[in-house]
């Protein structure tokens, strides 16, 4: 391990990496700067802890994971692949160089259904291990159509495996504050939205265009760059760049919504992995979740502006970048 | 629609066929007096080529409405983040044609048209109260086309000779400040009126004005769905024949 650093972290994005595009890719600090966190060796081999939880035995977990991994692996323009190593007696979050997914009892994390921790090579940023824990304190379900009062295991596994690939949280969703604290999802359009649908819902089993664009961007098939396009630009408030603004590109042809963020002090952004066609671009403050669940430097994120549309329709062409879109926002 | 276009062409051909050439006897009025026709001003040697240039107006067409929709939580409908309604707005352009007179009543024509329509998307009903606006992207539109024109002197009005036309072309649209290029096909049919006078120079056999109205059909190009779009256009051209 002398050549490797250990970086176990909950789902927190590293930001300030130039060139980071749509959705949110995790970044790794290496000697040369910040690089996207990703697997260098494929397939990603994983093991399943031979331990169940109320509502889901170890074999149920194994089957749900198989389905969820397959969903990510089946993304057309992404090269990532996975390989099931079998059951193990090891627990997740042990830094042993082995990717383990399993239930843990964490009553202290009363609002956390699951989390992902990484070990990466500090020289290259390549992932070495990514463990996923699922909190056995919650009621789980593997029923085909979902089960009232229980969280869908496959949906939550799909979300966490998205992190395992190197994706951060998407902000494509709307929430409301709950009387007892926390937030409740009204609607979302990304599996990687940080707050799960209510117990009983199985809507989180299907990858959305934002998730698909994200994983394809990290592990692109050769045709990904030639078959999709991107939009670049800046978000300005009173002439200055806005950091941490959430953007969404809406494809008028397909109905796809793909999100992204301004990730530099000059308000620069790139929304990549967009299907060709005319797009409407909208920017809003990151106010539908805890800012900390998106950025580890929350104090830099500007929340004081009103949701705004770009005054230009942008036609995206495959293999090209439509640059120089400036969106001016006003303080609230 | 193809069947209708073919019908229009046949009708034009039938109407044009009995038309006498300028070397034949001019048509007469019901009173038996020679009619004043455009053909009178055409020289004995009929001009073979025709060069035309002029402005054109293109009508707009609707591309459709779309909702930006998020998947709803358990037991709830999806949330509409905002609504959109998109159109290709009309505008003015420039039209250049090079024609070849197959017969005194039939022209074969090749042309290039340039226009600058706007792709306009009205955005409204934002879930978080963003101000509604119209997002605009100017589009540079080029059409290279060919057409067949059939003149119908027997339906002459004053000095104007009516004609019918139909053709097809290649459409190229450049949007988002050159970042996006799309292409498609354009088909058109219509009719117009031409006023011609004999030329005063040795190289100039005739000159005149033409104006026509068309119905255009487009496939491909910038759109939000795979659909055929229809729009009208008007054009007026000054032309010289030699």
Interface residues (C-beta under 8 A of the other chain):
Chain A: X172 X173 X174 X184 X185 X186 X187 X188 X189 X197 X198 X199 X200 X201 X203 X208 X229 X248 X250 X252 X253 X255 X257 X276 X277 X278 X280 X282 X284 X306 X307 X308 X309 X310 X311 X312 X313 X314 X315 X316 X317 X320 X321 X322 X323 X324
Chain B: X63 X66 X67 X68 X69 X70 X71 X72 X73 X74 X76 X78 X79 X81 X82 X84 X86 X119 X120 X121 X123 X126 X127 X128 X129 X130 X131 X133 X135 X136 X137 X175 X176 X177 X179 X180 X181 X182 X222 X223 X224 X225
